[in-house]
Amino acid sequence: MSNKEDIKRQVRAAFDFRMAVRVYNDQKIPQEDLDYILDAAWLSPSSIGLEAWRFILLENEAIKKALKDASWGAEYQLETASHFVLLIAEKNARYDTDSVRESLVRRGVGEGEALSKRLVTYESFQKNDMQIADNPRALFDWTAKQTYIALANMMTAAAMIGIDSCPIEGFNYEKVNSILAQYGLIDQEKEGIASMLSLGYRLRDPKHPRSRKPRAEVIFNDQPR
């Protein structure tokens, strides 16, 4: 059993390993490793435990070809990645929808006064705190940004076992949603794409080394600077 310091070194090594890979070699990710990565998405946390997402493992070559024309940021990954994941977010996830109610039932808050109180809390949260309840775009942005928790977890899980990845936002959202609806992968009235993720093994190291702002410019405490 690894001790805490061993685990910290392993996680840090995974972050040091991970880079945005644009072109992959032809090695395929073993199914058990792919399942482990997808489980990292499935088990990720979400706001109010809603899980207002789906993760589509894209394997249909016809769909990949169709997406290439609308996805300038994924052209090479769609051609070379071992696997490709589409992160889909729910639309209109208001406090008074079946989706929110079902999430409570799933977590054991399924009836009576406890359920009613929780829904009142969520109503206030969406109306007063976030002010999104009556704004469809804001509601989608709320669920879409939650998918980035799962996205990060998949990338970290992959890096921990030496698998490369690249998160992708470089595509025309309207066209991609239309293509996915055409192939029956989404219902555009109920959901839309949030981002994409390519997975595989790098063909070569990226052209430009990874860089970050100085740590002191990013992480600081609440004392006057």
C-alpha positions as CSV (number, residue, x, y, z in Angstrom):
1,M,0.0,0.0,0.0
2,S,1.5,3.3,-1.1
3,N,2.0,6.0,1.6
4,K,0.8,9.5,1.3
5,E,4.1,10.9,-0.1
6,D,4.2,8.1,-2.8
7,I,0.7,9.1,-3.9
8,K,1.6,12.8,-4.0
9,R,4.6,12.0,-6.2
10,Q,2.5,9.9,-8.5
11,V,-0.2,12.6,-8.9
12,R,2.4,15.3,-9.4
13,A,4.2,13.1,-12.0
14,A,0.9,12.7,-13.8
15,F,0.4,16.5,-14.0
16,D,4.0,16.9,-15.2
17,F,3.4,14.2,-17.9
18,R,0.1,15.6,-19.2
19,M,0.3,17.9,-22.3
20,A,-2.2,18.8,-25.0
21,V,-1.5,16.2,-27.6
22,R,-2.7,17.0,-31.1
23,V,-1.4,13.9,-33.0
24,Y,-1.4,10.3,-31.7
25,N,0.3,7.1,-32.8
26,D,-1.7,4.0,-33.8
27,Q,-1.5,2.3,-30.4
28,K,-5.0,1.5,-29.0
29,I,-5.9,2.0,-25.4
30,P,-6.8,-1.3,-23.7
31,Q,-10.4,-1.7,-22.9
32,E,-9.8,-2.0,-19.2
33,D,-7.8,1.2,-19.2
34,L,-10.5,3.0,-21.2
35,D,-13.2,1.8,-18.8
36,Y,-11.1,3.2,-15.9
37,I,-10.9,6.6,-17.5
38,L,-14.6,6.7,-18.3
39,D,-15.4,5.7,-14.7
40,A,-13.5,8.8,-13.6
41,A,-16.1,10.8,-15.5
42,W,-19.0,8.7,-14.3
43,L,-18.0,9.1,-10.6
44,S,-17.3,12.8,-10.8
45,P,-19.1,15.3,-8.6
46,S,-21.7,17.7,-9.9
47,S,-23.6,20.7,-8.6
48,I,-26.5,19.7,-6.4
49,G,-25.7,16.1,-7.4
50,L,-27.6,16.6,-10.6
51,E,-25.3,14.7,-13.0
52,A,-26.8,16.7,-15.9
53,W,-24.5,15.1,-18.4
54,R,-23.7,12.2,-20.7
55,F,-20.3,11.1,-22.1
56,I,-20.5,9.7,-25.6
57,L,-17.6,7.4,-26.7
58,L,-17.4,8.2,-30.4
59,E,-16.5,5.2,-32.6
60,N,-18.6,5.7,-35.7
61,E,-16.2,6.7,-38.5
62,A,-18.9,8.4,-40.5
63,I,-19.7,10.7,-37.6
64,K,-16.1,11.5,-37.1
65,K,-15.8,12.4,-40.7
66,A,-18.8,14.7,-40.5
67,L,-17.5,16.3,-37.3
68,K,-14.1,17.1,-38.9
69,D,-15.6,19.8,-41.1
70,A,-17.1,21.6,-38.1
71,S,-14.2,21.0,-35.7
72,W,-11.1,22.9,-36.6
73,G,-9.5,22.2,-33.2
74,A,-10.1,18.4,-33.5
75,E,-9.1,17.7,-37.1
76,Y,-5.9,15.6,-36.3
77,Q,-7.3,14.1,-33.1
78,L,-10.4,12.8,-34.9
79,E,-8.0,11.1,-37.4
80,T,-5.4,9.7,-35.0
81,A,-6.8,9.4,-31.4
82,S,-7.3,6.0,-30.0
83,H,-10.6,7.1,-28.5
84,F,-12.7,10.2,-28.6
85,V,-15.3,11.4,-26.0
86,L,-18.0,13.9,-26.4
87,L,-19.2,15.7,-23.2
88,I,-22.9,16.4,-23.4
89,A,-24.7,18.8,-21.0
90,E,-28.4,18.9,-20.2
91,K,-30.4,22.0,-21.1
92,N,-33.1,23.7,-19.0
93,A,-32.2,21.9,-15.7
94,R,-34.6,24.1,-13.6
95,Y,-35.3,23.4,-10.0
96,D,-38.9,22.2,-11.0
97,T,-37.9,19.7,-13.6
98,D,-38.1,15.9,-13.5
99,S,-34.3,15.8,-13.8
100,V,-33.8,17.6,-10.5
101,R,-36.5,15.6,-8.8
102,E,-35.0,12.4,-10.0
103,S,-31.6,13.3,-8.8
104,L,-33.0,13.7,-5.3
105,V,-34.8,10.4,-5.5
106,R,-31.5,8.8,-6.7
107,R,-29.8,10.1,-3.6
108,G,-32.5,9.0,-1.2
109,V,-34.4,12.3,-0.8
110,G,-37.5,10.9,-2.6
111,E,-40.7,12.0,-0.9
112,G,-42.5,14.1,1.6
113,E,-41.3,17.2,3.4
114,A,-37.6,16.5,2.9
115,L,-38.1,16.5,-0.8
116,S,-40.2,19.6,-0.8
117,K,-37.7,21.5,1.4
118,R,-34.8,20.6,-0.9
119,L,-36.7,21.8,-4.0
120,V,-37.4,25.1,-2.3
121,T,-33.7,25.4,-1.5
122,Y,-32.8,24.7,-5.2
123,E,-35.5,27.2,-6.3
124,S,-33.9,29.9,-4.2
125,F,-30.4,28.9,-5.4
126,Q,-31.3,29.2,-9.1
127,K,-33.6,32.3,-8.8
128,N,-31.7,34.4,-6.2
129,D,-28.1,33.2,-5.9
130,M,-27.3,32.3,-9.5
131,Q,-30.2,34.1,-11.2
132,I,-30.4,31.5,-13.9
133,A,-33.9,29.9,-13.5
134,D,-35.5,31.9,-16.3
135,N,-32.5,32.0,-18.6
136,P,-32.1,29.0,-20.9
137,R,-28.6,29.9,-21.9
138,A,-27.5,30.5,-18.4
139,L,-29.0,27.1,-17.3
140,F,-27.0,25.4,-20.1
141,D,-23.8,27.2,-19.1
142,W,-24.4,26.0,-15.5
143,T,-24.6,22.3,-16.5
144,A,-21.9,22.6,-19.2
145,K,-19.3,23.9,-16.8
146,Q,-20.0,21.0,-14.5
147,T,-18.8,18.6,-17.2
148,Y,-15.4,20.2,-17.0
149,I,-15.0,18.5,-13.6
150,A,-15.5,15.2,-15.3
151,L,-13.2,16.3,-18.1
152,A,-10.4,17.1,-15.8
153,N,-10.8,13.9,-13.9
154,M,-10.6,11.8,-17.1
155,M,-7.4,13.6,-18.1
156,T,-5.8,13.1,-14.8
157,A,-6.9,9.5,-14.6
158,A,-5.4,8.9,-18.1
159,A,-2.1,10.7,-17.2
160,M,-1.7,8.5,-14.1
161,I,-1.4,5.5,-16.3
162,G,0.6,7.1,-19.1
163,I,-2.2,7.9,-21.5
164,D,-2.3,11.2,-23.4
165,S,-5.2,13.5,-23.9
166,C,-6.4,16.8,-25.2
167,P,-9.5,18.8,-24.2
168,I,-11.1,20.5,-27.2
169,E,-13.4,23.5,-27.6
170,G,-12.3,24.4,-31.1
171,F,-15.5,23.6,-33.1
172,N,-18.7,25.2,-34.3
173,Y,-21.2,24.3,-31.6
174,E,-24.3,24.8,-33.7
175,K,-23.0,22.6,-36.5
176,V,-21.7,19.9,-34.2
177,N,-25.0,19.8,-32.3
178,S,-26.8,19.5,-35.6
179,I,-24.6,16.6,-36.7
180,L,-25.0,14.8,-33.5
181,A,-28.8,15.3,-33.7
182,Q,-28.8,14.1,-37.3
183,Y,-27.1,10.8,-36.2
184,G,-29.5,10.4,-33.3
185,L,-26.9,11.0,-30.6
186,I,-28.6,13.9,-28.9
187,D,-32.0,15.6,-28.7
188,Q,-31.2,19.3,-29.3
189,E,-34.2,20.4,-27.3
190,K,-32.9,18.7,-24.2
191,E,-29.0,18.8,-24.4
192,G,-26.0,20.1,-26.3
193,I,-22.3,19.5,-26.6
194,A,-20.0,21.1,-24.0
195,S,-16.6,20.0,-25.1
196,M,-14.6,17.1,-26.6
197,L,-11.8,14.9,-25.4
198,S,-9.2,12.9,-27.4
199,L,-7.3,10.1,-25.8
200,G,-4.4,8.0,-27.0
201,Y,-0.6,7.9,-27.1
202,R,1.4,10.8,-28.5
203,L,3.2,10.4,-31.8
204,R,5.8,12.9,-30.7
205,D,6.3,15.4,-27.9
206,P,4.5,18.7,-28.5
207,K,6.4,21.3,-30.5
208,H,6.2,23.9,-27.7
209,P,7.1,23.0,-24.1
210,R,4.4,23.4,-21.5
211,S,4.5,26.7,-19.5
212,R,2.7,28.1,-16.6
213,K,2.5,31.5,-14.9
214,P,4.8,31.8,-11.9
215,R,3.1,30.0,-9.0
216,A,3.2,33.1,-6.8
217,E,1.1,34.9,-9.3
218,V,-1.6,32.3,-9.2
219,I,-1.8,30.9,-5.7
220,F,-1.8,33.3,-2.7
221,N,-3.6,33.7,0.7
222,D,-6.0,36.4,1.8
223,Q,-3.4,38.7,3.3
224,P,-2.5,42.0,1.7
225,R,0.0,41.5,-1.1
